[in-house]
Amino acid sequence: MRKELGLLNLICILVAVAFLALAVISVLGSGDFLTIDNLFIITVSLVMALVFAVNPLLYLKSEGKLPLPFVKRSPAQQELSGAQRSSAQLPASTPPMLDARGRAVPPDVKAMMNRMKQPEAKDA
């Protein structure tokens, strides 16, 4: 699975670079830059490059390998990798809440049930 994901990301990056190259060739190869046809080709090329570049960038962000400027991370988050971070966010001490058929209840429903169980403060 890891090799397949790497190959797909590599293909996406190569296609994105090819679309960027097409936009640059369109800019440099045309005599008049501000024609409708030239602007259309540049715009479509840049949008397609963005479409193919988003997937590898999101993968790098989820793995924690993409440094994001202006985003502060705590030291504990910096030490954890992507897989460890997702398992570290889940509270392991609380048992899963089950429905009538024995299936696990989603976290949002569990939060609503916990809010209902809290006693309301009575006014004096």
Buried (B, 14 or more C-beta within 10 A) or exposed (E): EEEEEEEEBEEBBEBBEEBBEBBEEBEEEBEEEEEEEBEEBBEBBBEBBEEBBEBBBEBBEEEBEEEEEEEEEEEEEEEBEEEEBEEEEEEEEEEEEEEEEEEEBEEEEBEEEEEEEEEEEEEE
